């Protein structure tokens, strides 16, 4: 048996368990409903052996149904016929690969808090129908368990948080400068149109006076009638654009460094799991 505090590194599933899970999901999950059940087995060294399972029945809106009592009766019956009856987790199906939600987190935390070795098996019927069995085992890490107990899921990356806040402030300031310049362009276009209309009107008036034999109206300085619009300073926008580019580069460099560590850890984990994986026993 596993030594206290020793973590499970390998999950071995009997072929009969796989067939039972598939049968349950195909029978009750045909309409897209999520089905669930209990996993039974035992822990040997660092390996969790799942040797049996049974489904949760569909009780609908039956308020008198006691799920815990049902599990206890099923495990008691299995013990009477000398079948592994130790509770080692649960399983559920997924619809279109979507299973990461608060309900799954709450359930797995409850299981793992009571039974440290507990795992959840997630079966994807859509991907399995494509010709490749998709049955994955998950459990919460010690850090996730502690975070859930404390009820705090805030980011501790102060550097990234500050950079993002600065980036948002810079974008807001640059947006204000852009709005000022757009208003300037709009007012400039309106003034140009007004100048054109004034020139056409003066031209028509002079033509009418000339037809009457009257002298044309004297030329007027247009700048006195239409005061030049002062353009907004573009230096601030240029500086903000440079600062924005600097923030983006810092975040990109920081993210690339962090993602590199994540992908490396994931590759090492997959390599370890691949070397330790064994085919289901039949």
N, C-alpha and C positions, 0 to 999 in steps of 0.2 A: 504494500500500500504506500501511498505518498507520504513523505515526511511532512510534518507541520511546517507551513511557510514555504514549501517547495511549489513553484509555479508550474502549471501545465504548459508544455511546449508543443505537444502533439495531440491531435484528436483523431482517433480511429473509429470508424463507423462500420458496423456490420452491414452486409448487403441487404439483409432482411429489413433493417431499419430504413434504409434508403427506399426500398420498395414500398414500405408502409407509408412513408411520408409522401411519396409520389402519388400513391393510390388515394390517400386522404385529400391531397390538394386537387387531384383530377376529379374526384367525386363531388366535393363540396365547394371548390373554388372555381367551378366552370363559369360562373356568372361574374367573375372578377372580385369575389369576396375574399378577404384575407382569412386563412384558416390557421389554427394554432394547435399545439399539442405539447406533451411532456416527454422529456428524454430521460431514460434510465440507463444505468451502467455502473462503472466503478473506475477508480483511479489507481493506476499501477505506475509507481515511480513518477516520472514526469509526463506520463501518457494518460489521456482520458479516453477510456473505451466506452463507446455508446453501443449497448447491446440490445436495447429494446425501446419502444416508445408506444404511446397511446394518445389518441386525439382528444381535444376538448369537444364535447358535444355541442351541437347548436341548440341553445335554449331560448333564443329570441328575447322576448320581453318577460320571460318567466322570472319574477322577482324571488320566488321561493328556491331557485336553484342555488346550491352552495358549491362553488367551484373548488374550494379547499377540501370540503368533505368528499367531493367526488374523487379528487386526486388521492386522498388517503384510502378510500375504499378500493380504488384500482390497485394501488401499491400493496395493500394488504392481501388482495386476491392473488397478485403475482407472487407474493412471498409464500403463500400457501402451496403454490405449485412449483416452488423452488426455482423461480426465475429472478434474475437480478432486479432488485426493486429500489436501489439507491437513486435518489433524485439528483441528476447532474445537469439539468438545464431545460430548455424548451426549444421549440421550433415554430416557424411561421412561414407562410408563403408571401410572395411579394407581387405586386401588380406593376408590370412594366419597369421592374427594377427599382421602384421607389419604396424604400423601407426605413430610411433614416428619419425618424420623427421622435417627438417627445414621448409618445406611448411606448415605443420600443425601448427608449432610454430608461423610462421609469420602471418598466418590467424587468429589464436586465439588471438594473441596480438592485431591485428587490431580491431577485434570485441570487445575485453575486454577493449581496450583503449577508444573506443567510447561509449560502453554500459557496465558498470561495472559488471552487473549481467550475462553477456553472458557466455554460456557454449557450449561445443562441445560434441555431442553424437556420439560415435563410435560404429558402428554395425558390428559384425563379422558373416558373413553368414555361414562360414565353421563350427564354433562351434554351431551355431543355428541349422544347419542341423543335428547335432549329438543328438538333442533332448532337448537342454537347451538354452533358449533365452540369447544371449550375447549382451547386449546393455548397454554401460557404459558412464557416464558423466564425463567430465574433464574440469578444468579451471586452469589458471595460478595463483600461489600464489602471494601475494604482493611483496615478495622478488624476485621472478622470473620476475615480471613486471619491477621492478626497475633495475634489472641486464640487462634486454633486452634494456631498455631505454638508459642505460649507455654504452651498447655494450661491456661489460666486463664479461666474463665467466671464469675467472681464479680462481684456488683454493686458498683459504685463509688459508689453513692448513699448516703453515710454518713447524711445527714439522714433519709431515708426508712427506712433500716434501724434507726436509733436510735428513731425514732417507733414503728415496729412492735414493737420489743422492749419499749418502755415500755407500749405498749398491751396486750401480752400479760401483762406483770407486773400491770398494773392490773386486767385481767380476772380473773386468778388471785386477787388480793386481794379483789376484789368477790365472787367466788364463795365465798371463805371466810366473808365477812361474811353472805352469803345463807344459807350452810349453818348458821351459828350461829343466825340468826333462825328458820330452819325448825325447828331442834331445839327452840328455845324455844316455838314454837307447838305442836309435837308434845307436849312435856312439859306445857304449859298445858292442852291438851285431855285428857291422861291424868289430871291432877290434878282437873279439873272433873268427869270421870267418876267418879273415886274419891270426891269429895265427895258426889256424887249418890247413889252406892251406900251411903255411910255414913249419909246422911240417911234413906234408905229403910229401912235396917236398924234405925236407932234408932226410927223410926216404928213398925215392926212389933213391936219389943220393948216399946215403951210401950203398944201396943194389947193385947199379951198380958198385961202386968202389970195393965192396967186391967180386963181380963176376970177376973183373979184377985182383984181388989179391992186390988191393991198400988199404991202411989204411983208415978207415972212417974219415970223417971230424970232427974236434973238436966240442964239445958242446959249444954253444954260449948262452949267457944270453939273454933270450927273452925280458926281461924288457928294455934292452939297445936298442933293435930293435923297440919294440913297447912300447912307453912311456905310463904309466898309465894315464887314463883319470880322471881328477879331478871331482868328483861328485858335483853338485850344493848344496849349503846349504839348508837344509830342514826346518830350524827353521823359516824362513820367511813365508814359505807356511803354517806351523803349526799355526803361529800367525794370519795369514790372515784367515785361516779356523775358528779359534776361534772368530775372530772379525766378520766374516760373520754370524756365528751362533748367535752372540749377536744381530746384526742388525735384523736378521730374527725374533728373539724372541721379540724384542722391537716393530717391526711392527705388529706382530701377537697380542701382548697384546693391542696395540693401536687400531687396527682394531676390535678386539673382543669387546673392551669397546664401540667403536663408533657404531658397528653393533647392540650391545645390545640396545642402545638407539633408533636406527632406528626401530628395530623390535618391541620394546615396544610401540613406537609412532604409528606404523602401526596397532598393535593389538588394541590399544585404539581407533584409528580412525575407524577401521572396526567394533568394538563393538558399537561405537556411531552411525555409519551409519546403522548397523543392527537393533538397537533398534528403530531408527527413520524411518526405511523404511516402505513404505506403498505399497500395490498392485496397479497397474495402474487402474484408474477409467474407466469404460466402458460406 
